[in-house]
Amino acid sequence: MRKCGILVHPTSFPSKYGIGDLGYGRKFVDFLKESGQKLWQILPLGHTGFGDSPYQSFSTFAGNPLIISPDILEEEGLLEKEDIEYVPEFDSRHVEYGRVIDYKYDLYRKAFKRFDLKDKDYLKFCNENAFWLEDYALFMACKNYFIAERKNTYESKEYRAYYKIASKVMDDDKVKDCFYGGAWNSFPKNLRDREENALNEYREKLIDEVDFYKFIQFEFKREWLEIKEYANENGIEIIGDIPIFVAGDSSDTWSRRELFYINTKGFTTKAAGVPPDYFSKDGQLWGNPLYNWKKHKEEDYDWWVKRTEKTLELVDIVRIDHFRGFESYWSVPMGEETAVKGKWNKGPQTEVFDAIYNKLGALNIIAEDLGDLNDEVIELRDKLGLPGMKILQFAFDSCKNSYLPHNYEKDNYVVYTGTHDNDTTIGWYSEQSDKDKDYIRRYMNVSGDNINWDLIRLAISSSAKYSIIPVQDIIGLGSDARMNRPGVSDGNWQFRFEENDLKDSMACELKYLCELFNR
């Protein structure tokens, strides 16, 4: 069935609380329905860590606390009206993460004090998710404890000992970030190495903080599932995103170190990235620890099965980020400053997916098959029967470009005007050469005066199974509204739109196009 949808992450929603949250979820679903959409694509829902990136999460299983709605907490009786009566003046177009975190966590702690830890639904949630929740909650509690403990120290004995090890693989600023940011490899040795006596000691010492993070995850899932149910009731499926890798400083790597290339001191020995490409001449050094696939295979890829299963509790369709890493992955040795000196290593091929299908049955999965591809990656994707992605912003350098709709060999694709890693369509078009602009206009037989809607129409009219449009292109925003700039560490993931940006006329135009092209 041909379908169309909108790409927007909940952090981009309108909200007076400084970051988009689930209080706007129903209104957005209503807009999707009114505009004839059947799909809503989001970015990873994880608890963001370094750089506020949804692709660098403190846990692959935990949800992002920042999208919990204070308004919903008030409706549930966990906040009083006066708790949210005064709200600092936040930027309505960009997320100010530092200020938002301080403000919202103060509200969450007030809500936690009013929450009944004997609630039956809460206890059921804790029991069903214990395999990841216990480690995550303790990880976060310990991280916060050491951040506070080290806040007013300077080059303590503990810091000097950590520096002696860490400075061999990272610069001084990163050493300080890790130590004063409470990275798990800076924990005391017995806690870092998860000795049972140390785990029990900190569980007891930090019991309230551990319970706080369990509550946060319970509330996140409760709010999210209500939105998902509302979307499904209105004929809308949610496309979620599984990042192929996890963050080095995460409860996943702390609790299951053996599944990753991490040494006995807790440092990554082989890091993920991609070679030089369209986005960066030095490649992209993501820094995530690579998987020890041999260990995963010994466990019949159980960690991946559970990861996929838990994601599918929150979404209907899964997009696998960096799919090409299952065929072969770019491995960068520890200590390199760029990704240039990496090398390709063979991945697990179909084995991960075979294990997932054997345990969970047939699933609706999209392969993010962008970047430096070879024939083997395409063969793997097609062998698994997964739809790939077509990005229209990549299409106009030649009439033979495979991203141009007239070159689609089949309909098993998802076509995008652009993704979260691209500029907005208006920003992209403004940077093209006069020659390229001329070809773009001639291809679509348009003036280019409404280039965002021209590209939207092209995507919806294509033969691709699904067409997905970033909300920035629907609104008609420029480069300032870009979500992410690959290879740039600052200023990403901040985009927000305002409530009056999505207009009835836009819904009508989208619905018209969907009806016209049978989506």
N, C-alpha and C positions, 0 to 999 in steps of 0.2 A: 504493500500500500504506500503510495506517494504521500509524504508528509513534509510539513514545513515547521520551523521553530525559531526561537530567539535564544541567543547566547547572552546570558547575563548572570554574574555571580551575586549572591545575596548581599555581599559587602558593598555592592554598588547601589543598592536600593536607597530610596529617600528615607531619611530618619532624622529627627532632631537630636539624636543621641550620638552623633559624630561618625557613625558607620552604619551601613545598611543592615537591617535585622529582619527577623521573621515576622515582625508586626505588620510589614507591608506585603507579606507573602500572598494573602488572599486577593488583594487588589491587583497584584501582578498577574495572578492566575486569571482573574476576571478579564484583564486586558488581553491575555493570550486567547481566551475563548472568544472574545468579541472580534479579534482580528483573524479568526479562523486557524489559529495555530494548534498543532497537535503535539509539539515538542518544546521542552524547556531545557536548554543545556547549561550546566553550571561547571565551575572549576572544582578541584578537590575540596572537600568539606573539612579537612583536617585542622587540628589545632596548630595554627601557624607559629613558626619559630623564627629562625634567622631571616632577616630581611623582609619579614611579614609575608613571605611567599607561601601560597597554598601548596607549592611543590617542595617545601622544606618544613615538614611538620614534626612536632614533638611526639606524635604517635600516628601510625597509619590507620589506627582503629578509632581514635578519639575525634570528636567533632569540635568545630571552632566555637569556643565560648562567646566570642565577640558578636555572633549573630543571634544570640539569645535576646529576646525582646523584653525591655523593662515594662512595657505596657502589658504584655502577657503575664509577666510576673505579678503585676498589680491585680490583674483579673483573677489570678489564682490565689490571691490573698497573701502572697509572699513579700510584697512590697506595699507600703502605705502610699496614699496619694501625695503626702508631703515629701516622701522620699524622692519623688521624681518631679516635684513642683518646680524646683530650680535646676535648670540645665545650663551648663556653660555654653558660650557661643562657639559652635564648631563650624568649620568650613563645610559648606553644603555641597561642594564639588570635589573635594579631596578628603581622604581619610587621614587624620592626624593620629597615627597609631599610638604614640606615647601618651598623649592626653586621653585618648579614648580608653586605653587599657586601665589607666589609673581611675578614671571616672566609673567605668562599668564594673570593674572588680569590686569597688566599694559598694555598689548596689548589690552585686551578687552575694557579698558576704552578709549584708543585711538580710537578704532573702534566705540565705542558708541558716541563719539564726532562728528563723521562723519555721523552718522545714522540719517535718517529723521524720527522723531517720528510721522509724519503725513502719513507715508507709509500705503497704504490701507490694505495690507496683515497683517501688524503689528497691525493695529487697529482692524481688524477682529479677529486676534488671541487673543488679549486682551479681546475682548468682549466675545468670545466663552469660554474662560478659566477664566473669572473673579471670579467664585465661589471659586477657589483656588489661582489664581495668585495674587490677591490683598493682601491677607493675607500673602502669601509667600514673596512677594517683600517687604512689610512693615516689616515683621519679620526679613529678612536679613538686611535691612537698619538699623533697630533698633539695631540688634546684633552688626553690625560693628560700629555704633555710640558709644555704651557703651564700646566696647573693646577699642576704641581709647580714650574715655573720662577717663577710669580707668587705662590706661596703666602706668602712672607715679604716681599713688596714692598708698598709703600704709596704710592699716587698717583705711580707712576713716569711717566716721559715717555710711555711707550706707553699707560698708562692715561689720562692727560690727553688724549692725541690721540683715543683711543676715546670718551672721555666727551664731548668736544666734538661728535661726530657723534651718538652714541647718546642723549644727554640730550634731544635734540629730539623723540624719539619714545617715550621710556620714562622712568619715574621713577628716582631715584638708586639705589634698592635693586636694581632690575632691571638697571641698567647694571653694577653690581658683580657681580651674579650671572652675567651673561653674560661679563664680562671674566675674573673669577677662576674661572669654570666652563669656560673654554676654548671658548666658542662660536666657530664657524668664522668669523663675521664680525669677530671680534677677532684673528684670525691676522694675522701680518705681511702687508702688502698683496700681495706677490708670491705668497704661499701662499694667501691668501684668494681671489685671482683665478686661481689654478691655473696660474700660469706654469710651463712645463715644467721650467725649471732649478730652481725652488723645489720642485716635486714630487719631482724626482730627488734633490735635496739631502736632503729629509726622509725619503725612502724609504731612503736609505743610512744616514742618521744613526740612524733608529729601526727598523732592519731586524728586530731581535729582537722588539720590541713589535708590529710589523706581523705577523710570523709567529705571535705569541702569539694575536692576535685571529683569524687564519685557523684556527688549531688549535681555538679555542673554538667557532667556528661549525661546524667539522667534527664535533666531539664532540657538540654540540647536535643536529645533524641525525642523527647515528648513533643516539643514544639515542632521539630522538623517533620515528624510522622503525621502530625495534624495537617501540615501544609501539603505533604505528599498525598495524603488521602483526599484532600480537597481538590488537588490537581487531577488525580485519577478519576474522581467522580465527575469531573468536567471534561473527560476525554483527553487529558494531557498526560503524556509520559515524560519522565525526567531522565535526561542523559547525564550520568555522573562521570567522574574522571578518576582513574587510578594512576597516580604517578608510578612509573616503573621502579623508581628508586626511593629510598627513605633517607631522612637526614642523619648525618653522623651523630649529632647530639639528639638522640631520641630514646624513648623507652624501648623501642624495637631493638635498637642496636645494643642498648645496655642489658636488656633481658635475654637476648638471643645472639650474643656476639659471635657464636660459632657459625652463624648463617652468613656472615659477611667477612670481607677481607679487612679485619681489624686485628691489630697485634695485642700482645698481652698487657700493654700499657694503655690500651683503649684508643689508639690512633689508627686512622685509615691508612692502609698500605697500598691499595689500588683504588683510584678515584674515578668516578664517572664523568663523562663529558662527551663532546662531539668535536670532530676535526674542523679546521677552517671551512666556512660555508657562507651562504648568502648573508647570514646575520653578523658574522665576525671573522676577520682575517686571521685571528689567533685561535679560532675555535671557541668553544665554550667549556670552561672548566667548572663543572657544577660542584665538584667536591664530595658528592655522596659516595659512601663506601659501596664498592661493587659486591655482588652476591658471590658467595662460595657455592656455586651451583651443585657441586658434588655433595655437599651436606644437605642441600634441599632435596636432592634426588633420593638420598638415603632415607628421608622422612616422607617420601612419596609426595613431595611438594605440599605438605600439609599446611604450612604457613601461608602459602599462596591461596590454597583452597579457602582457608578461614578468612583471609583478607577479602577475597572476592565475595564470599558469602555475606560477610558483614556489610560490604558496600551495597550489595543488592537488597539489603533490608531498607536502604535509604533511597535507592534510585531504581529505575526500571530497565535502563540500558546503560552499559558500561563502555566508556571510551578508554582504551589502554594507551596511555601516554608512551611515546618513544618505542613503538612496537618493534622497530628494527633491532632493538637491543636483545630480543629473543633469538634472532638469527645470528647476530654478531654485535659486539659492544666495544666501544672505544675505552681502553684502559690506560689511565695516566698514572705513572709512578708517584708515590708519596713525595711531596716536597716541590713538585713542579709548579711554576707560577702561571703557566698557560697550558692549554690542551694540545699544543703543537706536537709535543714529543710522545704522544700516546701511540697505541697500536690496537689493531682489531684482534679480538679474541672471539672464538665461536661461542654462541649462546646455547641454551637448552633446546632450541628448535620447537617441536610440537609438544614436548614432554609436559611442560607446565599446563598447557591447555588440555591435554589428554587427561591429566590428573583432575583438573577442575571439572571437566565434562563428566568424568566417571563418577565423581562425588555429587555434583550439583545438577547434572542433566544439561540439556541444550540451553544455551544462553544467547541473549542479544548483545553482541560485542562489536564495537567499532575499533578498527586499527588506526592509530595515528601513525601514518606511514609517510611522514614528511622527512626532509633532510637528505643526507647523503645515502641514497639507496643503491642496491645492486640487484641483479636478477634473482638472487637467492631470497632476498627479502620479499619480493613480489610473489615468488613461488610459494613461500611459506604462508603469506597472507591468503593467497588463493586456495592453497591446500586446506586451510582452516575455514575457508568460505566466508572470510570477514570482509565487510565493506571498508574501503580505504577512503581517503580524504582528497578533495580537489579544492584548491584555493584560487579564486579568480584573480586575486592580486598578483599571483605568480604566472599568469597565463599569457601576457600580451607581448612577449618578446619575439614570437614567431607564429606563423599560421599553423605550424606543426606541433606547437606546444601541447602536451598531453592534458593540461589543465583547461584548455579551451573546450567548451561544451561540444563543439562539432567533432571533437576527437575522442569523446568518451566511447569506449568499446563495449561497455555494458552499463546497466543501471545500478549496479551494486556499489554505489559511492555515496558519500555525504559531501555536498558542495557547500562552500562557505564563500562569502565575499572576502572575509578575512577572519583570523582567529585572534585570541587574546595576545598572541605574540606579534601580530601585525599592527601597523598603523591603522587608523580609521580610513575608510575609503576616501573621504574628502582629503585627509592629510596625505594619503598615498598618491592620489591623483595630482595633487599640487606639486609633488616632487618629481613627476615624470618629465622626460624631455619633450620638446615640441613634437618630435617625430613619433614618439610612443603615444603621446596624447592623441595625435591624429589617427593612429591605427586603432586605438581604443574606441574613439568616436565612430570611425568608419565600421568597425566590427559590429557595433550595436546600432548603427544608424541613428545616432543621437547628437545633440549639440554639446553635451557635457555640462550643461548648466545645472542639472540635477544628477550628478554622477553617482551619488549614493543610491538613489532610487533606480537609476539605470542598471547598476550592478546587482541590486536586489532583484529586479525583474529578470535579469539574465540567470541568476541562481535559481529562482523559482521556476523559470520556464525550462530549465535543463532537464535531461533525462535521468539525472541522479535520483536515487531512492529518497534521500532526505536532502532538504536545503535548510541551512542554518544561517541566521543573520544576527551579527552582533547588535546589541541595542544601540550602540553609538551610531551605527549606520542608519538605523530607523529614525533616530532623532535628528541626524545630520550634523554630527559634531566633528571638529577638527582634531589635529594632533595632540592638543592639550588633554583630550579625553582618552588617550591611548592607555591600555591596561598594563602592558609590559613591554620593555625594551630588552630583548635577550642580550646578554653580555654586559649589561649596565646594572650595577648593584644597587643604586639608590633611586628613589622616586617612583618605584613600581607599585602596582596593586592598590593604587589609591583612588582610582576613578569612581565617582559617584554621579548620579543624575538626580534631578529634582522632580517632584511629583507632577508638576505641570508640563514637564518635557514630553511625556507620552500623551499625544492628543487623539481625540476621537477620529480626526481625519486620517491619522496614520493607521489606526485600526481598520478603518474602512478601506484604505488603499491596499493593505496587506490581505484583507479578506477577499477583495476583488481579484487580486493576483492569484491567490490560492484557488479560488473557484475557477478562474480562467484557465489555469494550468493543471487542474484536477489534483490539487493537494489538500 
